[in-house]
Amino acid sequence: MWLAGGGAVAAGAVVATGWDELRHWWWQLPGNDLPRRAGEVDYRGAQWVAASGANYRRADRPADYAVDRVVIHVVQGSYATALRVFRNADHEAAAHYVVRKDGHIAQMVRELDVAFHSGNRGWNERSIGIEHEGFVDRPESFTDAMYESSARLTARICRRYGFPADRKHIVGHVQVPGTDHTDPGPHWDWDRYLRLVRAAGHEGPGSARQRRS
């Protein structure tokens, strides 16, 4: 009986593994897209501003690629500049979100899709990119409103995909293998940011603050 039971368990594991592999490939076949609506945002309160289709790749995450990272960027310019270049097909890059100094958030690429934001294909496939208005050498770029708004967004992403709010899973662009970027730079307060992310994660979806985002 133990051997038979063990065989049944093993068979079940094979079936489960096979189904997961089949599902992985299913979403990569033409025409098998996850449901989506034009202009729909993944984060309530974000403004939809579509990036050029040349700056991301259509996907069906996390069905085809597991998401387990947030990559923090700084524009080296204004919020308006980020929106303009991400809408320009010649730029060949875009982030999923852009956060303004006053905390306003634009979503430019659906989380379903692979944005070209990190300079590393594998990391693009597994991550959400969040761009922030400002300059790496100007600490005044990083306002209270920006930190708090971005942290709530990151906390929501961590909850959605089930990964921890730590420095292994929330990283700077500078940490991406093969990158030549230095953002978010030495003035980005990682200790403060992670405290805010974790605090936002504990608020829960029914809190007053979360209802506003």
Phi, psi and omega in degrees: 000320180296318180295318179296316179297319178297321177296321179294319178297315180298317179298319178298321179296320179296316179299314181298316179297318179297320179295317179299319179293319179297317180297322178303314182283330183303316183286351177267353179281142179304134177090352182257059183272145171295152182301138177205152177236143182301132177079002181287140178252155179268346182234116184300131181100345177287150176265129179279121175226103190291130171286160174298140178298344177283350186256008174205169178239130180297135180212188178222053181290146001269014180294323181258329176225124177292141179253124181216023180213148163242131178250124181267127180238160169233135190297324198064047181169195184271168173302315180298323178296316179300314179298319182295314184287328180287340176271356182265118182299334181287343183288327177061030176200152175194154172255163178292320184228153171230129182251127180274164182300329180274006178095352178296142183238132170253136170256128185245339178222136176296146176297337174301328191261161182265106177279145178271083188238338189255344184082011181221116187304312181299320178289324176301319184293333186254003190229163169252130179260129178240115179266145180234134176300141174131193185227142185294335183261012180235096183300335179291349177298329190262091185277164176302316182297321179295310179304312185293317180293314179297320180297320178296321177297312180297320178300320179294321178294317177302316179294318184300318186256357172074037175241155187287155178271079179221177186283353172281328186252346174240108192232163173271157178304325181300336183274351182288127181303133177086357182280154174248017181265155181246357184287151012275002172088175187288344182267355175287123185271092183294320180299314179297315183298315181293324175300317180293320179298313182294321177296317178295326179294333179274349181293323182083159185292345183264000183288159182298320183294317181293327180295336179277351184245000000 
